[in-house]
């Protein structure tokens, strides 16, 4: 699977990722297949993660559409990257885009 990462070059952090239905379905399957004790441990550590997993359960994806995935695992249909960078208070010249492969070795 190919995922495009938009990275802040100065801070070296991923701002958001762009991926297709296959990757979003993969994320949902991970969230839905976690053992109960793992979910309990994660939920007690981070309430934001709980909300993200709950949001993943209600997503309907369609083939041929690119989705934007934020660091809180919120999945949205892709919109203008410039608008998103503006809302993240990030200079367009301060970012780079990299395509990475995610496969069985990375999981």
ChimeraX attribute file (.defattr): number of C-alpha atoms within 10 A of each C-alpha:
attribute: neighborCount
match mode: 1-to-1
recipient: residues
	/A:1	13
	/A:2	14
	/A:3	18
	/A:4	16
	/A:5	21
	/A:6	19
	/A:7	18
	/A:8	20
	/A:9	13
	/A:10	8
	/A:11	10
	/A:12	10
	/A:13	12
	/A:14	17
	/A:15	18
	/A:16	22
	/A:17	21
	/A:18	23
	/A:19	22
	/A:20	21
	/A:21	17
	/A:22	16
	/A:23	18
	/A:24	22
	/A:25	15
	/A:26	12
	/A:27	15
	/A:28	19
	/A:29	13
	/A:30	12
	/A:31	17
	/A:32	14
	/A:33	9
	/A:34	11
	/A:35	9
	/A:36	9
	/A:37	9
	/A:38	9
	/A:39	17
	/A:40	12
	/A:41	10
	/A:42	14
	/A:43	15
	/A:44	10
	/A:45	11
	/A:46	10
	/A:47	10
	/A:48	13
	/A:49	17
	/A:50	18
	/A:51	14
	/A:52	16
	/A:53	20
	/A:54	15
	/A:55	14
	/A:56	20
	/A:57	12
	/A:58	9
	/A:59	14
	/A:60	9
	/A:61	17
	/A:62	12
	/A:63	8
	/A:64	9
	/A:65	11
	/A:66	20
	/A:67	21
	/A:68	22
	/A:69	20
	/A:70	14
	/A:71	12
	/A:72	13
	/A:73	20
	/A:74	17
	/A:75	21
	/A:76	14
	/A:77	14
	/A:78	16
	/A:79	11
	/A:80	7
	/A:81	14
	/A:82	12
	/A:83	10
	/A:84	15
	/A:85	17
	/A:86	11
	/A:87	9
	/A:88	10
	/A:89	9
	/A:90	14
	/A:91	11
	/A:92	12
	/A:93	8
	/A:94	11
	/A:95	20
	/A:96	13
	/A:97	15
	/A:98	12
	/A:99	13
	/A:100	11
	/A:101	10
	/A:102	12
	/A:103	10
	/A:104	6
	/A:105	6
	/A:106	6
	/A:107	6
